[in-house]
Amino acid sequence: MPHLFSLPEPISIPVVGEQATYPIGRIFCVGRNYAAHAAEMGHEVDREAPFYFTKSPANAILTGASVPYPPGTENYHHEMELAVAIGRPVFRATPAEAWEAVYGYGCALDMTRRDLQIRERNKQRPWDLGKDVENGAVFAPLTRAAEWSPEDNKRIHLNVNAEVRQDATLQELIWKIDEIICHLSGFYHLRPSDVILTGTPAGVGPVAAGDEIEGGIEGLERIHLTLTDPE
């Protein structure tokens, strides 16, 4: 039976050294996974278990894009993150199975309408308006897990107009990658095309139209985003 209309093709992330790309199916995001970031947001870390929010694949874009400052906000924030791409099905994973399930790693931006996130959070409502923003999930090319590993000393950082805003190491991750996958796979059958954003370090802050955002994680492809005037 024919469809009434066609949907856009899903975004696929380039992979270093590969012609084939990694299609994005679901985007899971870990909240407050760096203690210093939780503190700057006025919260303590929940050390009993990680918690999550999601972003729509339709709102994902690739590094190098120029996109308009989003509507409905006066406090748009950058958040630099390590993305983990799942490469095989996994459910109720053991730590060993969690590591085996990782296809690759990449830099990502979790762009956030902070004023809307805080407003909805204070009313005990979902964060969707603040977090699931058009063009708000930005991905750099992936590096396969066989060629890069997330050692604690790896630097994660972000600049706005060449000014350092975020600067930390992966050692500051509260929930490590295998712990996240073990926990999340207790609620979802994780599969290839699932991407997990693992949280952002301290130093998040507002950006404006005309800003150049650039971030990196040691050993991975860098990420870049340009904000243009609102539509």
MIMAR-89178 format. One line per 4 residues: number of its first residue (from 1); their letters; for each residue x, z, y of N, C-alpha, C, O. Coordinates in steps of 0.05 Angstrom, whole numbers. Example, Ala and Ser with C-alpha at 12.3 -4.5 7.8 and 13.67 -1.06 7.14 Angstrom:
BEGIN
1 = AS = 264/156/-114/246/156/-90/264/156/-66/285/169/-66 | 257/142/-45/273/143/-21/258/157/1/268/161/23 .
***
This chain:
BEGIN
1 = MPHL = 17/0/-24/0/0/0/18/0/25/36/16/27 | 13/-18/44/30/-19/68/27/5/86/5/17/87 | 48/11/100/46/32/121/34/22/146/34/-3/152 | 22/40/162/11/32/188/33/25/208/29/8/225 .
5 = FSLP = 56/37/205/79/32/223/105/39/208/104/52/187 | 127/30/220/153/35/208/166/59/221/163/64/245 | 181/75/206/196/97/217/225/89/221/235/72/207 | 238/101/241/266/95/245/283/103/221/276/121/206 .
9 = EPIS = 304/88/217/323/95/195/335/122/200/341/129/223 | 338/139/179/351/165/183/380/162/192/394/142/184 | 390/181/207/417/181/216/436/186/192/430/202/175 | 457/171/191/477/175/170/504/181/184/511/169/204 .
13 = IPVV = 519/200/172/544/209/184/567/193/171/569/192/147 | 584/181/187/608/168/176/626/188/161/626/212/167 | 640/179/141/658/195/125/686/183/128/690/160/124 | 705/200/135/733/191/139/743/178/114/742/189/92 .
17 = GEQA = 753/153/116/765/139/94/745/125/75/753/114/55 | 719/126/82/698/115/65/682/94/81/678/97/105 | 673/73/67/655/54/79/626/65/78/610/60/97 | 619/78/57/592/89/54/589/113/73/608/128/78 .
21 = TYPI = 564/118/83/559/140/101/542/161/87/531/156/65 | 539/184/99/525/207/88/498/209/102/497/217/125 | 476/202/89/449/204/102/441/233/104/445/250/86 | 429/240/127/419/267/132/390/270/123/373/255/131 .
25 = GRIF = 386/289/105/359/295/96/347/319/109/326/317/122 | 360/342/106/351/367/119/374/380/134/397/377/126 | 368/394/155/389/408/171/381/438/171/361/445/184 | 397/454/158/394/483/159/415/495/178/438/487/177 .
29 = CVGR = 407/515/193/426/528/212/426/558/208/405/570/206 | 450/569/207/453/598/204/453/611/231/469/603/249 | 437/631/235/436/645/261/455/669/262/459/683/242 | 467/674/285/483/698/291/504/703/269/505/724/257 .
33 = NYAA = 520/683/264/540/685/243/568/692/253/587/693/238 | 570/696/279/595/707/292/587/731/307/568/730/324 | 600/754/302/592/779/314/593/778/345/575/789/358 | 614/765/356/617/765/385/595/748/398/586/755/420 .
37 = HAAE = 587/727/384/564/711/395/538/727/394/523/727/414 | 533/741/372/509/758/371/509/778/393/488/783/406 | 533/790/399/535/810/420/529/798/447/515/810/463 | 539/773/453/534/762/479/505/754/483/496/750/505 .
41 = MGHE = 491/751/460/462/745/461/445/771/461/421/770/462 | 459/794/460/446/820/461/435/830/435/416/845/434 | 448/821/413/439/829/386/462/839/369/485/832/373 | 455/855/349/474/862/328/470/843/305/448/831/302 .
45 = VDRE = 490/840/289/489/822/266/474/836/243/478/859/237 | 456/821/230/442/831/206/461/826/183/463/803/173 | 474/847/173/494/844/152/481/846/124/496/845/104 | 455/849/122/442/850/96/440/822/84/443/819/60 .
49 = APFY = 435/802/101/432/775/91/433/756/115/425/763/137 | 442/731/111/440/711/132/411/704/138/393/707/121 | 406/693/162/379/681/167/383/653/178/404/646/187 | 361/638/178/363/609/183/341/599/202/320/612/204 .
53 = FTKS = 346/577/215/326/560/227/333/532/220/355/527/209 | 315/513/226/320/485/218/319/467/242/307/474/263 | 331/444/239/329/423/259/320/397/245/326/393/221 | 305/380/259/294/356/247/315/335/245/330/330/265 .
57 = PANA = 318/321/222/337/299/221/332/277/242/350/264/251 | 306/274/250/300/254/271/313/261/298/315/243/315 | 321/286/301/334/294/327/364/294/325/378/303/344 | 375/284/303/404/283/300/416/257/312/403/236/312 .
61 = ILTG = 440/260/323/454/237/334/484/240/326/492/261/316 | 499/219/332/527/219/325/545/224/350/536/218/372 | 568/234/345/588/239/366/592/213/383/590/191/373 | 599/217/408/603/195/426/579/186/441/581/168/458 .
65 = ASVP = 556/197/435/531/189/448/530/199/477/542/219/484 | 515/185/493/507/193/520/477/197/520/462/177/515 | 467/221/526/439/226/523/429/241/548/445/255/561 | 404/238/555/393/251/579/391/281/575/385/291/553 .
69 = YPPG = 394/296/597/388/324/597/359/327/589/342/314/600 | 353/345/570/326/346/558/305/358/577/312/373/595 | 280/351/573/258/361/590/252/390/583/257/399/561 | 239/404/601/227/430/596/246/453/597/238/475/589 .
73 = TENY = 271/449/606/290/471/606/307/470/632/311/449/644 | 315/494/639/334/497/661/359/512/652/376/520/669 | 362/514/626/385/530/615/392/519/588/387/531/567 | 404/495/588/412/481/563/440/489/555/458/487/571 .
77 = HHEM = 443/498/530/469/510/522/482/493/500/469/480/484 | 508/493/500/525/482/478/530/504/457/533/527/464 | 532/496/432/540/513/410/557/497/391/546/478/378 | 582/503/389/601/489/371/599/501/343/600/525/340 .
81 = ELAV = 598/484/322/594/494/295/609/478/274/615/454/279 | 615/491/252/624/477/228/600/469/211/584/485/204 | 599/443/205/577/432/188/588/429/159/610/421/155 | 571/437/140/577/435/112/557/416/99/533/420/101 .
85 = AIGR = 566/394/87/549/374/75/549/378/44/569/380/31 | 525/380/33/521/385/5/524/358/-10/514/337/-1 | 538/359/-33/543/334/-48/532/333/-76/533/312/-89 | 520/355/-85/508/355/-112/485/376/-112/486/395/-97 .
89 = PVFR = 465/372/-129/443/391/-130/453/418/-139/470/421/-156 | 441/439/-126/448/466/-133/425/485/-127/412/482/-106 | 419/503/-146/397/522/-143/407/548/-154/417/550/-176 | 403/570/-138/412/596/-146/441/596/-154/449/604/-176 .
93 = ATPA = 458/586/-136/486/580/-142/502/606/-146/497/626/-133 | 521/604/-164/543/624/-165/564/616/-144/562/593/-134 | 582/633/-137/603/625/-117/618/600/-126/623/583/-109 | 625/598/-151/640/574/-160/622/550/-157/632/529/-149 .
97 = EAWE = 597/551/-164/579/529/-161/575/521/-132/571/498/-125 | 575/542/-115/572/536/-86/595/519/-76/590/499/-62 | 619/526/-82/642/510/-73/641/482/-85/647/462/-71 | 633/480/-110/632/454/-123/610/436/-111/612/411/-113 .
101 = AVYG = 590/448/-98/568/433/-87/575/420/-60/560/403/-50 | 597/429/-48/605/419/-21/616/391/-23/636/386/-37 | 604/372/-9/616/345/-7/637/343/14/659/332/9 | 631/355/38/650/352/59/643/370/83/623/384/83 .
105 = YGCA = 660/368/103/658/385/127/660/368/152/673/347/152 | 648/378/174/651/364/199/644/381/222/634/404/219 | 651/372/246/644/385/271/615/378/278/605/356/273 | 601/398/290/574/393/298/568/409/324/581/429/330 .
109 = LDMT = 548/400/339/537/414/362/508/421/357/492/404/349 | 502/446/360/474/456/360/466/461/389/470/483/399 | 455/440/401/447/442/429/420/457/430/402/453/414 | 418/475/451/396/494/451/384/497/479/398/502/499 .
113 = RRDL = 357/495/480/343/502/505/341/533/505/321/544/495 | 361/546/517/363/575/514/340/590/526/330/609/515 | 331/580/549/308/594/562/283/593/545/268/613/544 | 279/571/532/255/569/514/259/585/489/240/597/479 .
117 = QIRE = 283/585/478/288/601/454/283/631/460/269/644/444 | 293/640/482/290/669/489/261/675/495/250/696/487 | 247/657/509/219/662/516/202/664/490/186/683/488 | 206/646/471/191/647/447/199/670/429/182/683/417 .
121 = RNKQ = 224/676/428/233/699/413/221/725/423/213/742/407 | 220/728/449/209/753/461/179/756/455/168/778/455 | 166/733/449/137/734/442/133/734/412/111/731/402 | 156/737/397/156/736/368/144/711/357/129/710/338 .
125 = RPWD = 151/689/370/143/662/362/166/647/350/189/655/355 | 162/626/335/184/609/325/201/598/348/192/595/370 | 226/591/341/245/581/361/244/551/364/262/540/378 | 225/537/353/227/508/351/232/494/378/248/476/380 .
129 = LGKD = 217/502/399/220/489/425/249/493/435/259/475/450 | 261/515/429/288/520/439/310/506/422/330/498/433 | 305/504/396/326/495/378/323/466/369/343/452/366 | 299/458/363/295/431/351/290/411/374/268/402/378 .
133 = VENG = 312/405/387/311/389/412/319/360/405/337/355/389 | 305/341/418/313/313/414/342/309/423/350/318/444 | 358/296/405/387/292/409/402/319/409/424/321/419 | 390/339/396/402/366/397/419/374/374/429/396/373 .
137 = AVFA = 421/356/354/439/361/331/459/338/330/452/316/323 | 484/344/338/504/323/341/525/326/319/535/348/314 | 533/304/307/551/305/284/575/286/288/572/263/297 | 599/296/282/623/280/280/627/271/252/614/282/234 .
141 = PLTR = 645/252/246/650/243/219/658/266/201/671/285/209 | 649/263/176/656/283/155/683/278/143/692/255/141 | 696/299/135/720/298/118/713/310/91/702/331/89 | 720/295/70/713/305/43/727/331/36/749/337/45 .
145 = AAEW = 713/347/20/723/374/13/750/373/-1/765/392/1 | 755/351/-15/781/349/-29/804/346/-9/827/349/-17 | 798/340/16/819/334/35/820/354/58/837/352/76 | 803/374/58/803/395/79/790/420/68/771/418/52 .
149 = SPED = 801/443/75/789/468/66/786/487/90/802/486/109 | 765/504/90/759/521/113/774/547/113/762/568/112 | 801/546/114/816/571/115/809/587/140/802/575/161 | 812/613/138/804/631/159/819/626/185/808/631/207 .
153 = NKRI = 844/615/184/859/612/208/853/587/224/865/582/245 | 835/570/213/828/545/227/814/551/253/795/566/255 | 824/537/274/812/542/301/787/525/305/786/502/297 | 767/537/318/742/524/326/740/528/356/742/550/366 .
157 = HLNV = 735/506/371/736/508/401/719/487/413/712/467/401 | 712/491/439/696/472/454/703/474/483/707/495/494 | 704/450/496/710/447/525/686/434/538/673/417/526 | 681/441/563/662/427/580/677/418/604/687/434/620 .
161 = NAEV = 678/392/608/694/380/631/723/391/630/734/398/651 | 734/392/606/762/400/601/767/430/605/789/439/604 | 746/445/611/748/474/613/741/487/587/719/482/576 | 758/505/576/753/518/551/729/537/554/729/554/571 .
165 = RQDA = 710/534/536/686/552/536/686/569/510/681/593/512 | 691/556/488/691/571/462/718/568/449/729/546/448 | 728/589/437/755/588/425/757/611/405/758/634/413 | 756/605/379/756/625/358/769/614/333/781/592/334 .
169 = TLQE = 767/628/311/776/618/285/754/622/265/735/638/269 | 756/608/243/735/610/222/736/637/209/717/645/194 | 757/652/213/758/680/202/735/697/213/727/716/200 | 725/690/236/704/705/249/676/700/237/657/714/243 .
173 = LIWK = 674/681/219/649/677/205/641/702/189/657/712/174 | 617/712/194/608/736/180/601/729/151/611/741/132 | 584/709/148/577/699/122/593/674/117/591/654/131 | 610/674/96/627/652/89/611/630/76/588/634/69 .
177 = IDEI = 623/607/73/609/583/64/597/587/36/573/580/32 | 612/598/17/601/602/-9/578/622/-9/558/619/-24 | 580/643/8/559/663/10/533/650/21/511/656/12 | 536/633/41/513/620/53/499/602/32/475/604/29 .
181 = ICHL = 515/586/17/503/568/-2/490/584/-25/468/577/-34 | 503/605/-34/491/622/-55/464/633/-46/444/633/-61 | 463/643/-21/439/655/-11/417/634/-6/394/638/-15 | 424/613/9/404/593/16/393/579/-9/369/572/-10 .
185 = SGFY = 410/575/-30/400/562/-54/382/580/-71/372/571/-91 | 379/604/-63/359/621/-75/331/616/-65/311/626/-77 | 329/601/-43/303/594/-31/296/565/-32/273/557/-30 | 317/548/-34/313/519/-34/330/507/-57/352/517/-63 .
189 = HLRP = 320/485/-68/336/469/-86/353/451/-68/344/430/-59 | 378/459/-62/395/444/-45/404/418/-59/407/418/-84 | 407/397/-44/412/371/-56/430/354/-37/432/361/-13 | 442/333/-47/456/315/-29/438/306/-6/415/299/-10 .
193 = SDVI = 449/305/18/436/299/43/429/324/59/421/322/82 | 431/348/46/427/373/61/453/380/76/475/380/65 | 450/387/101/472/395/118/467/423/129/445/429/138 | 487/440/128/485/468/137/503/472/161/527/467/159 .
197 = LTGT = 492/480/184/508/488/207/512/518/205/493/533/202 | 538/526/206/545/553/197/546/574/220/555/596/215 | 538/567/244/537/586/266/558/580/286/577/565/282 | 555/592/310/573/587/332/587/612/342/576/633/341 .
201 = PAGV = 613/609/350/627/632/361/618/638/390/602/624/402 | 629/660/400/623/668/428/632/647/448/649/630/442 | 620/649/471/627/631/493/607/609/499/612/591/515 | 583/611/486/562/591/492/554/594/521/557/615/534 .
205 = GPVA = 544/572/532/537/572/560/523/547/569/521/528/553 | 514/546/594/498/523/603/514/499/609/538/500/616 | 501/476/606/513/450/613/492/436/631/469/443/632 | 502/415/645/485/401/664/489/371/661/508/362/649 .
209 = AGDE = 471/356/673/474/327/674/501/320/686/509/331/706 | 515/301/673/541/293/682/564/306/667/587/298/669 | 558/327/651/579/342/637/588/327/613/573/313/599 | 614/330/607/627/319/583/633/343/565/648/361/572 .
213 = IEGG = 622/343/541/625/364/522/643/354/499/637/333/487 | 665/368/493/683/360/472/691/384/456/698/405/467 | 690/382/429/697/404/412/713/396/388/715/372/383 | 724/415/375/740/409/351/743/433/333/740/456/341 .
217 = IEGL = 750/427/308/758/446/288/784/435/276/785/412/269 | 804/452/274/830/443/266/829/427/240/819/437/219 | 839/402/241/840/385/217/816/367/213/816/351/195 | 795/370/230/771/353/227/769/335/251/782/339/272 .
221 = ERIH = 753/314/248/747/295/270/733/310/293/715/325/289 | 742/304/317/731/318/340/703/307/347/695/286/337 | 689/322/364/662/315/371/659/313/402/672/328/416 | 643/294/411/640/289/440/612/282/447/599/266/432 .
225 = LTLT = 602/293/469/575/287/478/575/286/508/587/303/522 | 561/266/520/558/263/549/529/267/556/511/255/544 | 524/284/576/496/288/585/492/272/611/509/272/629 | 471/257/611/464/240/634/440/253/649/429/273/640 .
229 = DPE = 431/240/670/409/250/686/383/250/669/380/234/651 | 365/269/675/340/270/660/324/244/663/327/230/683 | 309/238/643/292/214/645/268/219/662/251/201/666 .
***
